[in-house]
Amino acid sequence: MKIVVIGGSGLIGSKLVKRLREHGHEAVAASPDSGVNTLTGEGLAAALTGASVVVDVSNSPSFEDAAVLKFFETSTRNLLTNGAAAGVGHHVALSVVGTDRLLESGYFRAKIVQEKLIKESSIPYSIVHATQFFEFVKSIAAAATEGDTVRLPPVFIQPMAADDVASAVARIAVGKPVNGTVEVAGPERFRLDELIRRGLRAGKDPREVVADPEARYFGAKLGELTLVPGDDARLGETRFDDWLRQPTTTTVSRATSGTPGVGSVATAKP
Ligand SMILES: NC(=O)c1ccc[n+]([C@@H]2O[C@H](COP(=O)([O-])OP(=O)(O)OC[C@H]3O[C@@H](n4cnc5c(N)ncnc54)[C@H](OP(=O)(O)O)[C@@H]3O)[C@@H](O)[C@H]2O)c1
């Protein structure tokens, strides 16, 4: 099958393209660097010609409220219009567990708009809701840092390795469209402050992590279960401590800023 991966150069996208190719699919990595820009529409029609499946694992380069909304709204419209014209039979998009419970944040309001456009389109679809990537720990810490203290509410979180996210998305992309949402998550639950404390310690980061029930998560107030999936979630295998020990894991070091959806240690931005 020809499968176009929008955001194919990103953290999840690059792993996904590799997996799909290993399984014999013609996976096309599409991003502005390869001449495909979903925001402007450049290169989109040509990239989608002959595609059976489109997987959107792109992310907005800017996380300012208006910019992120424009990115997901315009890109998704362009993708769906061009996808329908090309006869794409399955549109898959990666979003976040709890998106509908995080609407105090502009980022998640934009993801909801993306999901709504997909649900209303004529193309059969699967929306994958993943929990926070292990690779995102440093961005969570950065966003919650004041001086040398990281303040986070002690709510539950069930994070997962980016490798497991890519495997789950690959399986869903080659399957039948579910015309609904599938949740994927990690094998263990943590308290948010405890997870970040463990991640920072592993990277020998001296910041103190304080459990503060009033602290916000990227501007949003969290309930005990806001970030965790329901009972039907498909679980990845990789445990956090094992991931921290992997030689390929970059230690969770201090970043200057953090934004939801920017999970890559390798490509941390802005
Ligand atoms: N971080 C988390 O914990 C988490 C949890 C659940 C779900 N998610 C979701 O996972 C998705 C992927 O995240 P990620 O961390 O893998 O992203 P990422 O590493 O930041 O990669 C983003 C990708 O989007 C591409 N892109 C940017 N602008 C584009 C445009 N105009 N047209 C086409 N492609 C464009 C980038 O291309 P360039 O390389 O050329 O810039 C890059 O390939 C996001 O939608 C996010 O909401 C994240």
The ligand as an SDF file (V2000), in Angstrom:
LIG
                    3D

 48 52  0  0  0  0  0  0  0  0999 V2000
    4.2510   14.9650   22.7790 N   0  0  0  0  0  0  0  0  0  0  0  0
    3.3820   14.1230   23.2760 C   0  0  0  0  0  0  0  0  0  0  0  0
    3.5690   13.6180   24.4020 O   0  0  0  0  0  0  0  0  0  0  0  0
    2.1770   13.7290   22.4590 C   0  0  0  0  0  0  0  0  0  0  0  0
    1.2630   12.8330   23.0230 C   0  0  0  0  0  0  0  0  0  0  0  0
    0.1790   12.3970   22.2360 C   0  0  0  0  0  0  0  0  0  0  0  0
    0.0350   12.8640   20.9280 C   0  0  0  0  0  0  0  0  0  0  0  0
    0.9380   13.7570   20.4150 N   0  0  0  0  0  0  0  0  0  0  0  0
    0.7570   14.1980   19.0160 C   0  0  0  0  0  0  0  0  0  0  0  0
    1.7490   13.5880   18.2170 O   0  0  0  0  0  0  0  0  0  0  0  0
    1.8960   14.3270   17.0050 C   0  0  0  0  0  0  0  0  0  0  0  0
    3.3390   14.2790   16.5300 C   0  0  0  0  0  0  0  0  0  0  0  0
    4.2050   14.7450   17.5270 O   0  0  0  0  0  0  0  0  0  0  0  0
    5.8040   14.6620   17.3420 P   0  0  0  0  0  0  0  0  0  0  0  0
    6.3980   14.9480   18.6910 O   0  0  0  0  0  0  0  0  0  0  0  0
    6.1940   13.4050   16.6160 O   0  0  0  0  0  0  0  0  0  0  0  0
    6.0410   15.9210   16.3810 O   0  0  0  0  0  0  0  0  0  0  0  0
    7.4460   16.5350   15.8990 P   0  0  0  0  0  0  0  0  0  0  0  0
    8.5920   15.6380   16.2320 O   0  0  0  0  0  0  0  0  0  0  0  0
    7.4870   17.9570   16.3720 O   0  0  0  0  0  0  0  0  0  0  0  0
    7.2830   16.5300   14.3010 O   0  0  0  0  0  0  0  0  0  0  0  0
    6.3800   17.4030   13.6560 C   0  0  0  0  0  0  0  0  0  0  0  0
    6.3660   17.0880   12.1840 C   0  0  0  0  0  0  0  0  0  0  0  0
    5.4250   17.9590   11.5390 O   0  0  0  0  0  0  0  0  0  0  0  0
    6.0370   18.4460   10.3540 C   0  0  0  0  0  0  0  0  0  0  0  0
    5.4360   19.6930    9.9170 N   0  0  0  0  0  0  0  0  0  0  0  0
    5.5320   20.9290   10.4940 C   0  0  0  0  0  0  0  0  0  0  0  0
    4.8950   21.8470    9.7270 N   0  0  0  0  0  0  0  0  0  0  0  0
    4.4020   21.1780    8.6430 C   0  0  0  0  0  0  0  0  0  0  0  0
    3.6750   21.5790    7.4910 C   0  0  0  0  0  0  0  0  0  0  0  0
    3.3140   22.8530    7.2930 N   0  0  0  0  0  0  0  0  0  0  0  0
    3.3520   20.6410    6.5650 N   0  0  0  0  0  0  0  0  0  0  0  0
    3.7080   19.3350    6.7630 C   0  0  0  0  0  0  0  0  0  0  0  0
    4.3990   18.9050    7.8270 N   0  0  0  0  0  0  0  0  0  0  0  0
    4.7440   19.8150    8.7630 C   0  0  0  0  0  0  0  0  0  0  0  0
    7.4970   18.6040   10.7480 C   0  0  0  0  0  0  0  0  0  0  0  0
    8.2940   18.7560    9.5900 O   0  0  0  0  0  0  0  0  0  0  0  0
    9.7870   19.4550    9.6900 P   0  0  0  0  0  0  0  0  0  0  0  0
   10.6470   18.4180   10.3310 O   0  0  0  0  0  0  0  0  0  0  0  0
   10.1370   19.7320    8.2700 O   0  0  0  0  0  0  0  0  0  0  0  0
    9.6010   20.6840   10.5250 O   0  0  0  0  0  0  0  0  0  0  0  0
    7.7130   17.2850   11.4750 C   0  0  0  0  0  0  0  0  0  0  0  0
    7.9140   16.2450   10.5540 O   0  0  0  0  0  0  0  0  0  0  0  0
    1.3410   15.7290   17.3050 C   0  0  0  0  0  0  0  0  0  0  0  0
    0.2010   15.9480   16.5010 O   0  0  0  0  0  0  0  0  0  0  0  0
    0.9600   15.6880   18.7770 C   0  0  0  0  0  0  0  0  0  0  0  0
   -0.2540   16.3730   19.0270 O   0  0  0  0  0  0  0  0  0  0  0  0
    1.9990   14.1820   21.1460 C   0  0  0  0  0  0  0  0  0  0  0  0
  1  2  1  0
  2  3  2  0
  2  4  1  0
  4  5  1  0
  4 48  2  0
  5  6  2  0
  6  7  1  0
  7  8  2  0
  8  9  1  0
  8 48  1  0
  9 10  1  0
  9 46  1  0
 10 11  1  0
 11 12  1  0
 11 44  1  0
 12 13  1  0
 13 14  1  0
 14 15  2  0
 14 16  1  0
 14 17  1  0
 17 18  1  0
 18 19  2  0
 18 20  1  0
 18 21  1  0
 21 22  1  0
 22 23  1  0
 23 24  1  0
 23 42  1  0
 24 25  1  0
 25 26  1  0
 25 36  1  0
 26 27  1  0
 26 35  1  0
 27 28  2  0
 28 29  1  0
 29 30  1  0
 29 35  2  0
 30 31  1  0
 30 32  2  0
 32 33  1  0
 33 34  2  0
 34 35  1  0
 36 37  1  0
 36 42  1  0
 37 38  1  0
 38 39  2  0
 38 40  1  0
 38 41  1  0
 42 43  1  0
 44 45  1  0
 44 46  1  0
 46 47  1  0
M  CHG  2   8   1  16  -1
M  END
$$$$
